Amino acid sequence: MAEFKSPETTLYAPIERVYAKLSNLENFKSFLDKIPADKIPADKMEQFKSIEVTADSIAFQGGPTGAVKFVVAEKREPSLIKLKAADLPLSLTLELHLKADGDNCRQQTIINADIPAMLKPMVAGPLQKVVDQFGSVLSAIPFND
């Protein structure tokens, strides 16, 4: 199992508020709606528009992999939200770890993927980029609104 970790970042809200917003995936829809169209690369617009969100799943077109759907696999209030990829030929999880830090909290995103050794050199870079970007996106969310 390969593990890809984002750097820890600060989220400027209490851990309870961050967990409440992120543990219900439907809240991602309101975050997505606030992204200005000019901030989405033209070649990613169709993929962005294809995102479907429910309370316990998020699905999108994943380029060459086709549709990718993540479902909530585990929640541990207020410190862990774990999503598992459904319908992929390999096991893949995305974990969001939260730690209280005074009036704020710290987050670290971890992707675990069961990647065959011969494919690891091809996918390790893109998966690390995804986990790093996910952490950056979370840091930009105004949790206190």
C-alpha positions as CSV (number, residue, x, y, z in Angstrom):
1,M,0.0,0.0,0.0
2,A,1.5,3.3,-1.0
3,E,0.8,6.4,1.2
4,F,0.8,10.0,0.0
5,K,0.6,12.8,2.7
6,S,0.0,16.5,2.3
7,P,1.8,18.9,4.5
8,E,-0.1,19.9,7.6
9,T,-2.0,23.2,7.1
10,T,-4.0,25.4,9.4
11,L,-7.7,25.8,9.0
12,Y,-8.9,29.0,10.6
13,A,-11.9,27.7,12.5
14,P,-12.5,25.5,15.5
15,I,-12.1,21.8,14.9
16,E,-15.8,21.2,15.7
17,R,-16.9,23.6,13.0
18,V,-14.5,22.2,10.4
19,Y,-15.6,18.7,11.1
20,A,-19.3,19.6,11.0
21,K,-18.9,21.2,7.5
22,L,-16.6,18.5,6.0
23,S,-18.3,15.4,7.4
24,N,-21.4,16.1,5.4
25,L,-20.2,16.0,1.8
26,E,-23.2,17.9,0.6
27,N,-21.5,21.0,2.0
28,F,-18.9,20.6,-0.8
29,K,-21.6,21.7,-3.2
30,S,-21.8,25.2,-1.7
31,F,-17.9,25.4,-1.7
32,L,-17.9,24.4,-5.4
33,D,-20.7,27.0,-6.2
34,K,-18.5,29.8,-4.9
35,I,-15.5,29.0,-7.2
36,P,-15.5,31.7,-10.0
37,A,-15.6,30.2,-13.5
38,D,-12.5,32.1,-14.5
39,K,-10.5,30.1,-11.8
40,I,-11.4,26.8,-13.5
41,P,-9.1,25.9,-16.4
42,A,-11.0,25.6,-19.6
43,D,-9.8,22.0,-20.2
44,K,-11.2,21.0,-16.7
45,M,-14.6,22.8,-17.0
46,E,-16.6,19.7,-18.2
47,Q,-15.0,17.6,-15.4
48,F,-15.9,20.3,-12.9
49,K,-19.5,20.5,-14.1
50,S,-19.8,16.7,-13.8
51,I,-19.2,16.7,-10.0
52,E,-22.2,15.1,-8.2
53,V,-22.4,15.4,-4.4
54,T,-24.7,13.7,-1.8
55,A,-24.4,13.6,2.0
56,D,-22.1,10.6,1.8
57,S,-20.6,10.5,-1.6
58,I,-18.9,12.7,-4.2
59,A,-18.5,11.6,-7.9
60,F,-16.7,13.2,-10.9
61,Q,-15.2,12.3,-14.2
62,G,-11.7,11.2,-13.6
63,G,-10.2,11.6,-17.0
64,P,-8.7,8.3,-18.3
65,T,-10.0,6.4,-15.3
66,G,-13.6,7.3,-16.2
67,A,-16.1,8.1,-13.4
68,V,-14.6,8.2,-9.9
69,K,-16.9,8.0,-6.8
70,F,-15.8,8.4,-3.2
71,V,-18.1,7.3,-0.4
72,V,-17.7,7.9,3.3
73,A,-16.0,4.9,4.8
74,E,-15.4,6.1,8.3
75,K,-16.0,9.1,10.5
76,R,-14.5,9.7,14.0
77,E,-15.7,13.0,15.4
78,P,-14.0,15.4,15.4
79,S,-10.7,14.0,14.1
80,L,-11.2,11.8,11.0
81,I,-13.2,11.7,7.8
82,K,-12.2,8.7,5.6
83,L,-13.5,8.3,2.0
84,K,-13.1,5.2,-0.1
85,A,-13.1,5.0,-3.8
86,A,-15.9,2.9,-5.3
87,D,-15.8,1.0,-8.6
88,L,-12.0,1.4,-9.2
89,P,-9.8,-1.6,-10.0
90,L,-7.6,-0.8,-7.0
91,S,-8.1,0.1,-3.4
92,L,-7.9,3.8,-2.7
93,T,-8.8,5.9,0.3
94,L,-8.6,9.6,1.1
95,E,-8.3,10.4,4.8
96,L,-8.7,13.9,6.3
97,H,-7.1,14.1,9.7
98,L,-7.9,17.1,12.0
99,K,-6.2,18.2,15.2
100,A,-7.3,21.0,17.5
101,D,-4.9,24.0,17.6
102,G,-6.3,26.6,19.9
103,D,-9.1,28.4,18.2
104,N,-8.1,26.9,14.9
105,C,-7.3,23.4,13.7
106,R,-4.6,21.6,11.7
107,Q,-5.4,19.2,8.9
108,Q,-3.4,16.6,7.0
109,T,-4.7,14.7,4.0
110,I,-3.5,11.2,3.3
111,I,-4.2,9.0,0.3
112,N,-3.6,5.3,0.6
113,A,-3.5,3.3,-2.7
114,D,-2.9,-0.3,-3.5
115,I,-0.8,0.4,-6.6
116,P,1.0,-2.4,-8.5
117,A,4.8,-1.9,-8.3
118,M,5.1,-1.4,-12.1
119,L,2.6,1.4,-12.1
120,K,3.8,3.2,-9.0
121,P,6.4,5.4,-10.9
122,M,3.6,6.6,-13.2
123,V,1.0,7.4,-10.6
124,A,3.0,8.4,-7.6
125,G,3.6,12.0,-8.8
126,P,0.0,12.7,-9.8
127,L,-1.4,11.3,-6.5
128,Q,1.1,13.4,-4.5
129,K,-0.1,16.4,-6.4
130,V,-3.7,15.6,-5.7
131,V,-3.1,15.2,-2.0
132,D,-1.1,18.5,-1.8
133,Q,-3.8,20.4,-3.8
134,F,-6.6,19.0,-1.6
135,G,-4.8,20.3,1.5
136,S,-4.4,23.7,-0.2
137,V,-8.0,23.9,-1.2
138,L,-9.2,23.1,2.3
139,S,-7.0,26.0,3.6
140,A,-8.8,28.4,1.4
141,I,-12.3,27.5,2.6
142,P,-13.9,30.2,4.8
143,F,-15.3,27.8,7.6
144,N,-16.5,30.7,9.7
145,D,-19.0,32.0,7.1
